[in-house]
Amino acid sequence: MLEDVATLPVDALVEVGQLLRNDARADIIDLGIGVYRDEHGRTSIPDVVKAAELHLFRTQESKAYVAPDGDPVFVEAVRGLLLGPGRPDATMVCVQAPGGTGALRLAMDLVAHAAPGAVVHLGLPSWPNHAPMLAAAGLRIATYRHYDADAGAFDFSSMCAALAKAAPGDLVLLHGCCHNPSGTDPDAAQWQQLASLIANRGLVPLVDIAYQGLGDGLESDAAGVRRLLDAVPEVFVAMSCSKSFSLYRERVGMLLVKTPDERAAARVRSNLQSLARLNYSNPPDHGAAIVRTILADPRQTLMWRIGLAAMRMRIIGIRETLAQNEKVDLSFIGRQKGLFAMLPIGAEAIETLRRDHAIYMARSGRINLAGLNDANIDRFVAALAATLER
């Protein structure tokens, strides 16, 4: 059987990582994989996370399974981050998932079960895993232009034109904030127009929000999701705690589903419990326990918020430095948000940067800005300028 299994292409970022690990040069600049790095290039564990883990070590008495839909204390705490206080709603179903990716797959499987072959409108470029996941779930994909590469800006008019042609019941996959890979988001007025358009067309949003707190702040970054929930009767929101809590390998996520009424909510919960049971049985608890421990303690919550704000301000500082440099025009980066930006360069330039300057990035030109710091940012700009002049 297995002798005939096909070899699948290596994920582009995995391939970049393999090349990087085999590179012995001491001056490597890694702008590839999407994890936050501090000024020293480390993806360190925040002190508040360490404190929460120590508390769990001292007080946790069992490693028994959590339910297929997860720990309700964690779910309620994270829902509060996403929606704000005072928004309990019996039409919303929230379940814990193995990371934001697990939450997305739960949502896609539920859609495929409820509406086999449903169409999902996907703006390009997008996170490279979105399209394969949709296809694996048996959903159909319709793409449209999301990003104006010449201007380095969100292409709102193209998006609206595409969604105006979508059929009622179609889904639209949206990035809640800090778009990956482009760093371009709708502004507040555009989110309001988008919510109205989606509601009027009878579309269903599927929102991927993985970077809350790293754009304009926790509240502002959730504003688009909240507008959609206020305007649209059915909404899926997949939320990740990987970046905001630096819990990448712990796989901590939540899926929120807004339903038309309480009876639909009960049916949706039963389906999500069944899908979870079939796919992974029970979600992992350790990362979720860290999050709920932090959010249950006002002092730890404050420390976490301070740390998250420092991460955000470091990213903003890198954007400002790149935008103000005089060697190559990167002014568009200063108008974007979050960890990522897309350099308007082709495959040959990307290979030159890797080969001649030890600078690694995705083949799309997406860079993780947190890979830059005071020690390497000038060299990066100089190398980019030299490469573009060739």
ROBA-343330 format. One line per 10 residues: number of its first residue (from 1); for each residue x, y, z of N, C-alpha, C. Coordinates in steps of 0.2 Angstrom, whole numbers. Layout:
NUM) X Y Z X Y Z X Y Z ~ ...
% end
This chain:
1) 4 -6 0 0 0 0 4 6 0 ~ 9 7 5 13 13 6 18 14 0 ~ 20 9 -3 25 10 -8 23 15 -14 ~ 16 15 -15 13 20 -20 11 26 -18 ~ 12 28 -11 9 34 -9 13 40 -12 ~ 10 45 -14 13 51 -18 17 55 -13 ~ 23 58 -15 26 63 -11 23 70 -12 ~ 21 73 -7 18 79 -7 23 85 -7 ~ 22 91 -10 27 96 -9 28 99 -2 ~ 34 101 -1 35 103 6 32 110 7
11) 29 111 13 27 118 14 32 123 13 ~ 30 129 10 35 134 8 39 136 14 ~ 36 138 20 39 140 26 44 134 29 ~ 41 128 29 45 123 31 52 122 27 ~ 51 123 21 57 123 16 62 128 18 ~ 59 134 19 64 140 22 67 138 28 ~ 64 135 33 67 133 39 72 128 38 ~ 71 123 34 76 118 33 82 121 30 ~ 82 126 25 87 129 22 91 133 28 ~ 87 136 32 90 140 37 94 136 42
21) 91 130 44 95 126 49 101 123 46 ~ 102 123 40 108 120 36 113 126 35 ~ 112 132 36 116 137 35 120 139 41 ~ 127 139 40 131 139 46 134 147 47 ~ 131 151 43 133 158 43 131 161 50 ~ 135 165 53 134 168 59 129 174 59 ~ 128 177 53 124 183 53 118 183 49 ~ 114 177 51 108 175 47 103 180 50 ~ 98 183 46 92 186 48 86 182 46 ~ 83 180 51 77 175 49 71 179 50
31) 68 180 44 61 184 43 56 179 41 ~ 57 173 42 52 168 39 46 166 44 ~ 47 161 48 42 158 52 39 164 56 ~ 32 164 57 28 169 60 28 169 68 ~ 33 169 71 33 169 79 36 176 81 ~ 34 179 86 37 185 89 43 184 92 ~ 48 188 90 55 188 93 56 195 96 ~ 60 195 102 62 201 105 68 204 102 ~ 70 209 105 76 213 102 82 209 101 ~ 83 203 105 88 199 105 87 193 100
41) 82 193 97 80 187 92 77 181 96 ~ 75 182 102 72 176 105 65 176 106 ~ 62 170 105 55 169 106 54 166 113 ~ 55 171 118 55 169 125 49 168 128 ~ 48 165 134 42 163 138 41 169 142 ~ 36 173 142 34 179 146 34 177 154 ~ 37 181 158 37 180 165 30 178 168 ~ 25 181 165 18 180 168 16 173 166 ~ 18 170 160 17 163 158 20 158 163 ~ 27 160 164 31 156 169 27 156 176
51) 25 162 178 22 162 185 15 158 185 ~ 11 158 179 5 154 179 7 146 179 ~ 12 145 175 14 137 175 17 135 182 ~ 20 139 186 22 138 193 16 137 197 ~ 11 141 196 5 141 200 1 134 199 ~ 1 132 192 -2 126 191 2 120 193 ~ 9 120 193 13 115 196 11 114 203 ~ 10 119 207 9 119 214 2 117 216 ~ -3 118 212 -10 118 214 -14 113 209 ~ -12 111 203 -16 107 199 -16 99 202
61) -21 96 203 -22 90 206 -23 84 201 ~ -25 86 195 -26 80 190 -24 82 183 ~ -23 77 179 -22 78 172 -27 74 168 ~ -33 73 171 -39 70 168 -41 74 162 ~ -44 70 157 -47 74 151 -51 80 153 ~ -51 85 148 -57 89 148 -62 87 143 ~ -68 90 143 -73 88 139 -71 89 131 ~ -74 86 127 -73 88 120 -73 95 118 ~ -78 99 121 -78 106 119 -74 110 124 ~ -70 107 128 -65 111 132 -67 113 139
71) -63 117 142 -64 120 148 -68 126 148 ~ -74 126 151 -78 132 151 -75 138 154 ~ -71 137 159 -68 143 162 -63 147 157 ~ -59 143 154 -55 146 149 -59 149 143 ~ -64 145 141 -68 148 135 -72 154 137 ~ -74 155 143 -77 161 145 -72 167 146 ~ -66 165 148 -61 171 149 -59 173 142 ~ -58 169 137 -56 171 131 -61 174 127 ~ -67 172 128 -73 175 125 -73 182 127 ~ -72 184 133 -72 190 136 -67 195 133
81) -61 192 131 -56 196 127 -58 198 120 ~ -62 193 117 -64 194 110 -70 199 110 ~ -75 198 114 -81 202 114 -82 207 119 ~ -77 207 124 -78 212 129 -83 210 135 ~ -83 213 140 -87 211 146 -95 212 144 ~ -99 208 147 -106 210 147 -110 208 141 ~ -107 203 137 -110 201 131 -112 193 131 ~ -115 191 137 -117 184 136 -123 183 131 ~ -123 178 127 -128 177 122 -129 170 121 ~ -135 167 122 -136 160 122 -136 158 115
91) -136 162 110 -136 160 103 -129 159 101 ~ -124 160 105 -117 159 103 -114 153 106 ~ -111 149 103 -107 143 105 -100 144 105 ~ -97 143 110 -89 144 111 -86 137 113 ~ -81 135 110 -78 128 111 -70 129 111 ~ -67 126 115 -60 126 115 -57 122 109 ~ -51 123 106 -49 120 101 -41 119 101 ~ -38 115 98 -31 114 97 -28 120 93 ~ -27 126 96 -25 131 92 -30 135 87 ~ -28 140 84 -32 143 80 -33 139 73
101) -28 135 71 -29 131 66 -34 125 67 ~ -34 122 73 -39 118 75 -46 121 75 ~ -47 127 77 -53 130 77 -56 131 70 ~ -51 133 66 -53 134 59 -56 128 56 ~ -52 122 57 -54 116 54 -61 113 57 ~ -62 115 64 -68 113 66 -74 117 63 ~ -73 123 62 -78 127 58 -79 125 51 ~ -74 123 48 -74 121 41 -78 114 40 ~ -76 110 45 -80 103 45 -87 104 47 ~ -89 109 51 -96 110 53 -99 113 47
111) -96 117 43 -99 120 37 -100 114 32 ~ -95 110 31 -96 105 26 -101 100 28 ~ -102 99 34 -108 94 37 -115 98 35 ~ -115 104 37 -121 108 36 -123 109 29 ~ -118 111 25 -119 113 18 -114 110 14 ~ -114 104 12 -109 101 8 -107 105 1 ~ -101 106 0 -99 109 -6 -100 117 -6 ~ -101 120 0 -102 127 1 -96 131 -2 ~ -98 137 -5 -92 141 -8 -90 146 -2 ~ -83 146 -2 -80 151 3 -76 156 -2
121) -77 162 -1 -74 168 -4 -67 169 0 ~ -62 169 -4 -55 170 0 -51 175 -4 ~ -50 180 0 -46 186 -3 -38 184 -3 ~ -35 185 -9 -28 184 -10 -24 190 -10 ~ -18 190 -7 -15 184 -4 -18 182 3 ~ -17 176 5 -20 174 12 -15 170 15 ~ -16 168 21 -12 163 25 -11 157 21 ~ -5 154 19 -5 149 14 -9 142 16 ~ -11 142 23 -14 136 25 -22 136 24 ~ -24 142 22 -32 143 22 -34 139 16
131) -32 140 10 -34 136 4 -34 129 5 ~ -28 126 7 -28 119 7 -33 116 13 ~ -34 120 18 -38 117 23 -46 117 21 ~ -47 123 17 -54 123 14 -55 117 9 ~ -50 116 5 -51 110 0 -51 104 4 ~ -47 103 9 -47 96 13 -54 95 16 ~ -57 100 18 -64 100 21 -69 99 16 ~ -68 99 9 -73 98 4 -77 104 2 ~ -74 110 4 -77 116 2 -74 119 -4 ~ -78 123 -8 -76 126 -14 -74 133 -13
141) -69 135 -17 -65 141 -15 -66 146 -21 ~ -68 152 -20 -69 157 -25 -64 163 -22 ~ -59 165 -27 -54 170 -24 -55 177 -27 ~ -53 182 -24 -53 188 -26 -47 192 -24 ~ -46 198 -27 -40 202 -25 -42 206 -18 ~ -37 205 -14 -38 208 -7 -33 214 -6 ~ -27 213 -10 -21 217 -8 -19 221 -15 ~ -18 227 -14 -15 231 -20 -7 231 -19 ~ -3 227 -22 4 226 -21 8 233 -23 ~ 5 236 -28 9 242 -30 8 248 -25
151) 3 248 -21 2 253 -16 3 251 -9 ~ 4 244 -9 5 241 -2 -1 242 3 ~ -7 242 0 -13 244 3 -19 239 2 ~ -23 239 7 -29 235 7 -33 237 1 ~ -36 232 -3 -40 234 -9 -47 233 -7 ~ -50 238 -4 -57 237 -2 -62 237 -7 ~ -61 241 -13 -66 241 -18 -66 234 -22 ~ -60 231 -23 -60 224 -26 -64 219 -22 ~ -63 220 -15 -66 215 -10 -74 216 -11 ~ -76 222 -10 -83 224 -11 -86 221 -17
161) -83 222 -23 -86 220 -29 -86 213 -30 ~ -82 209 -27 -82 202 -27 -88 200 -22 ~ -88 202 -16 -94 200 -12 -101 202 -14 ~ -101 207 -18 -107 210 -21 -110 204 -26 ~ -106 200 -28 -108 195 -33 -109 188 -30 ~ -107 188 -23 -108 181 -20 -115 180 -19 ~ -116 173 -19 -123 171 -18 -125 170 -10 ~ -131 171 -9 -133 170 -2 -132 163 1 ~ -129 163 7 -127 157 10 -119 155 9 ~ -116 159 4 -109 158 3 -105 161 9
171) -99 158 11 -95 161 16 -90 165 13 ~ -87 170 18 -82 174 16 -77 173 22 ~ -71 171 20 -65 171 25 -62 177 26 ~ -62 180 32 -59 186 34 -54 186 39 ~ -49 190 39 -44 191 44 -46 196 49 ~ -47 194 56 -49 199 61 -45 205 62 ~ -39 204 61 -34 210 62 -27 207 60 ~ -23 212 58 -16 211 57 -15 206 51 ~ -18 207 46 -18 202 40 -12 199 39 ~ -12 192 38 -6 188 37 -7 185 29
181) -3 188 24 3 190 25 4 198 24 ~ -1 202 22 0 208 20 0 214 25 ~ -2 213 31 -2 218 36 -7 223 35 ~ -12 222 30 -17 227 28 -24 225 31 ~ -27 230 34 -34 228 37 -39 233 35 ~ -45 232 35 -50 237 34 -50 242 40 ~ -52 248 39 -52 253 44 -59 253 47 ~ -60 257 52 -67 256 56 -73 257 51 ~ -72 262 47 -78 263 42 -79 258 38 ~ -73 255 35 -74 249 30 -77 243 34
191) -75 242 40 -78 236 44 -85 237 44 ~ -88 243 45 -95 244 46 -98 243 39 ~ -95 245 34 -98 244 27 -98 237 25 ~ -92 233 27 -92 226 26 -97 222 29 ~ -98 224 36 -103 220 40 -110 221 36 ~ -112 227 34 -118 229 31 -119 225 24 ~ -113 225 20 -113 221 14 -115 214 15 ~ -111 211 20 -112 204 21 -119 202 24 ~ -121 206 28 -128 205 31 -133 206 25 ~ -133 211 21 -137 212 16 -137 206 10
201) -131 204 9 -131 198 4 -132 192 7 ~ -133 191 13 -135 184 16 -129 180 16 ~ -123 183 17 -116 179 17 -115 177 25 ~ -110 173 25 -108 170 32 -101 171 33 ~ -99 175 38 -92 177 39 -88 171 43 ~ -82 169 40 -78 164 44 -72 168 45 ~ -71 170 52 -66 175 54 -60 172 57 ~ -54 173 55 -48 170 58 -44 176 61 ~ -44 176 68 -41 181 72 -36 178 76 ~ -29 179 74 -24 176 77 -19 181 81
211) -20 187 80 -15 192 82 -18 198 86 ~ -24 196 90 -27 202 94 -22 205 99 ~ -21 211 98 -17 215 103 -10 217 100 ~ -9 214 94 -3 216 90 -3 221 85 ~ -10 224 84 -11 229 79 -11 236 82 ~ -18 237 84 -19 243 87 -21 243 95 ~ -21 236 97 -23 235 104 -28 230 105 ~ -29 227 111 -34 222 111 -41 224 109 ~ -43 230 111 -50 232 110 -51 234 102 ~ -46 238 100 -47 240 93 -46 234 88
221) -42 229 90 -41 224 85 -47 219 85 ~ -51 219 90 -57 215 90 -63 219 87 ~ -63 225 86 -69 229 84 -72 226 77 ~ -68 224 73 -71 221 66 -75 215 68 ~ -73 211 72 -77 205 74 -83 207 77 ~ -83 211 82 -89 214 85 -94 217 81 ~ -92 220 76 -96 223 71 -100 218 67 ~ -96 213 65 -99 207 61 -104 204 66 ~ -103 202 72 -107 199 77 -114 203 78 ~ -113 209 78 -119 214 79 -123 214 73
231) -121 213 67 -124 214 61 -127 207 57 ~ -123 202 58 -124 196 54 -127 190 59 ~ -132 187 57 -135 181 61 -131 175 62 ~ -127 173 57 -123 168 58 -115 170 56 ~ -111 168 61 -104 170 61 -100 165 64 ~ -94 163 61 -89 159 64 -83 163 65 ~ -80 162 71 -74 166 73 -69 161 76 ~ -63 160 73 -58 155 75 -52 160 78 ~ -51 159 85 -47 163 89 -41 159 91 ~ -35 162 90 -29 159 93 -25 163 99
241) -23 159 103 -19 162 109 -11 162 108 ~ -9 159 102 -2 158 101 2 164 101 ~ 0 169 98 4 175 98 3 180 104 ~ -3 181 106 -4 186 111 -2 183 118 ~ -1 177 119 1 174 125 8 170 124 ~ 11 170 118 17 167 117 17 160 119 ~ 11 156 117 10 149 118 10 145 112 ~ 14 146 108 14 143 101 13 135 101 ~ 18 132 105 18 125 104 12 122 109 ~ 9 126 113 4 123 117 -3 122 114
251) -4 125 108 -10 124 104 -16 126 108 ~ -17 133 108 -23 135 112 -27 140 108 ~ -33 138 107 -38 141 103 -45 141 105 ~ -49 144 102 -56 144 103 -60 145 96 ~ -66 142 96 -70 143 90 -77 146 93 ~ -79 152 91 -85 154 92 -90 154 86 ~ -96 152 87 -101 151 82 -107 155 84 ~ -109 160 81 -115 164 82 -121 160 78 ~ -126 158 81 -132 155 78 -138 159 78 ~ -143 157 74 -149 162 73 -153 161 80
261) -153 156 83 -157 156 90 -154 150 94 ~ -157 150 100 -155 145 105 -155 138 103 ~ -161 136 99 -161 129 97 -156 127 92 ~ -154 132 88 -149 131 83 -142 130 87 ~ -141 134 92 -135 134 96 -134 127 99 ~ -140 124 102 -139 118 105 -137 112 99 ~ -140 113 93 -138 108 88 -131 109 86 ~ -128 115 86 -121 117 84 -117 114 89 ~ -118 115 95 -114 112 100 -113 105 100 ~ -119 101 99 -118 94 98 -114 92 92
271) -115 96 87 -110 94 81 -103 95 82 ~ -102 101 86 -95 102 87 -92 97 92 ~ -95 95 97 -93 90 101 -92 84 98 ~ -96 82 93 -95 76 89 -89 76 85 ~ -88 82 81 -82 83 77 -76 83 81 ~ -76 86 87 -70 86 91 -68 79 93 ~ -73 75 95 -72 68 97 -69 64 91 ~ -72 65 85 -69 61 80 -62 63 78 ~ -60 69 78 -54 72 76 -48 71 81 ~ -49 73 87 -44 73 92 -47 71 99
281) -53 69 100 -56 67 106 -57 73 111 ~ -51 75 114 -51 81 119 -46 86 117 ~ -47 92 118 -42 97 117 -37 97 122 ~ -30 99 121 -25 99 126 -27 105 131 ~ -25 103 137 -27 108 143 -22 113 145 ~ -15 111 145 -10 115 148 -10 122 146 ~ -10 123 140 -10 130 137 -16 134 139 ~ -22 131 139 -28 134 141 -28 135 148 ~ -25 131 152 -25 132 159 -20 138 161 ~ -15 139 157 -11 145 158 -15 151 157
291) -18 151 151 -22 157 150 -28 159 155 ~ -31 154 157 -37 155 162 -34 157 169 ~ -28 155 170 -24 157 176 -22 164 176 ~ -20 166 171 -18 173 170 -24 178 170 ~ -29 176 166 -35 180 166 -39 180 172 ~ -38 175 176 -42 175 183 -39 179 188 ~ -33 182 187 -29 186 192 -28 193 189 ~ -31 198 192 -31 205 190 -23 207 189 ~ -19 205 194 -12 207 193 -9 204 187 ~ -10 197 187 -7 194 181 -9 196 174
301) -16 198 174 -19 200 168 -16 207 166 ~ -15 211 171 -11 218 170 -4 217 167 ~ 0 212 170 6 211 168 6 208 161 ~ 2 204 159 1 201 152 -1 207 148 ~ -5 211 149 -7 217 145 -1 221 144 ~ 3 223 149 9 227 148 14 224 144 ~ 15 217 144 20 214 140 17 214 133 ~ 11 212 132 8 212 125 9 219 122 ~ 7 225 126 8 231 123 15 233 121 ~ 20 230 125 27 231 123 29 228 117
311) 26 222 116 27 218 109 24 222 104 ~ 18 225 104 15 229 99 19 235 98 ~ 22 238 103 26 245 102 32 243 98 ~ 35 237 100 42 236 96 40 235 89 ~ 35 231 87 33 230 80 32 237 77 ~ 28 241 80 27 248 77 33 252 76 ~ 38 251 81 45 254 80 48 252 74 ~ 48 245 73 52 242 67 48 245 61 ~ 42 245 61 38 248 55 40 255 53 ~ 41 259 58 43 266 58 50 267 55
321) 54 263 58 61 263 55 62 261 48 ~ 58 256 46 59 254 39 55 259 35 ~ 50 262 37 46 267 33 50 273 32 ~ 55 275 37 58 281 36 65 281 33 ~ 67 275 32 74 274 29 75 277 22 ~ 81 279 20 82 283 14 85 279 8 ~ 86 273 9 89 269 4 84 265 -1 ~ 78 263 2 73 260 -2 67 262 0 ~ 62 263 -4 55 265 -2 51 260 1 ~ 51 260 8 47 255 11 41 259 15
331) 39 265 13 35 269 17 28 265 18 ~ 26 261 13 20 257 14 20 253 21 ~ 25 251 23 26 247 29 23 251 35 ~ 25 257 35 23 261 41 15 262 41 ~ 11 261 36 4 261 36 0 255 38 ~ 4 249 39 1 243 40 2 241 47 ~ -1 235 49 -1 233 56 1 226 57 ~ 3 224 63 5 217 65 12 215 63 ~ 13 208 63 19 205 62 22 206 55 ~ 17 206 50 19 204 43 19 210 38
341) 23 210 33 23 214 27 25 210 21 ~ 23 212 15 25 209 9 30 214 5 ~ 36 211 4 41 215 0 39 214 -7 ~ 39 220 -11 37 219 -18 43 217 -23 ~ 45 211 -21 51 208 -25 49 201 -27 ~ 53 199 -32 52 192 -35 56 187 -32 ~ 56 181 -35 59 175 -33 67 176 -33 ~ 69 179 -39 76 180 -40 79 184 -34 ~ 76 190 -33 78 194 -27 78 191 -20 ~ 73 187 -19 73 183 -13 78 178 -12
351) 80 175 -18 86 170 -18 92 174 -17 ~ 93 179 -20 99 183 -19 100 185 -12 ~ 95 188 -9 95 190 -2 97 184 3 ~ 95 178 1 97 172 5 104 170 3 ~ 106 169 -3 112 167 -5 118 172 -3 ~ 117 178 -4 122 183 -4 122 187 3 ~ 116 187 6 116 191 12 113 187 18 ~ 112 181 18 110 177 23 103 179 26 ~ 99 182 22 92 184 24 87 180 21 ~ 83 177 26 78 172 24 71 175 25
361) 67 173 20 60 175 20 56 170 16 ~ 49 170 17 45 166 13 46 168 5 ~ 44 163 1 45 164 -6 40 169 -9 ~ 35 171 -5 30 176 -7 33 183 -6 ~ 38 184 -3 41 190 -1 38 192 6 ~ 34 188 9 32 190 16 37 190 21 ~ 38 195 25 43 195 30 40 196 37 ~ 43 193 42 41 193 49 45 199 52 ~ 42 205 53 46 211 55 49 210 62 ~ 47 205 66 50 204 73 56 201 72
371) 58 199 66 65 196 65 70 201 65 ~ 68 208 64 73 213 64 74 216 70 ~ 79 219 71 81 223 78 86 228 76 ~ 89 231 82 94 237 81 100 234 78 ~ 102 228 79 108 225 77 108 223 69 ~ 102 222 66 102 220 60 98 224 55 ~ 94 228 57 89 232 52 93 236 47 ~ 98 239 49 102 243 44 105 238 39 ~ 108 233 41 110 228 36 105 225 31 ~ 99 224 34 94 222 30 92 227 25
381) 91 233 27 89 238 22 94 239 16 ~ 101 239 19 106 240 14 106 234 9 ~ 105 228 11 105 222 7 99 222 2 ~ 94 224 5 88 225 0 89 230 -5 ~ 92 236 -3 93 241 -8 98 239 -13 ~ 103 235 -11 108 233 -16 105 228 -21 ~ 101 223 -18 98 218 -22 93 221 -28 ~ 90 226 -26 85 229 -30 88 233 -36 ~ 94 236 -34 98 240 -39 102 235 -44 ~ 102 229 -43 106 224 -48 102 224 -55
% end
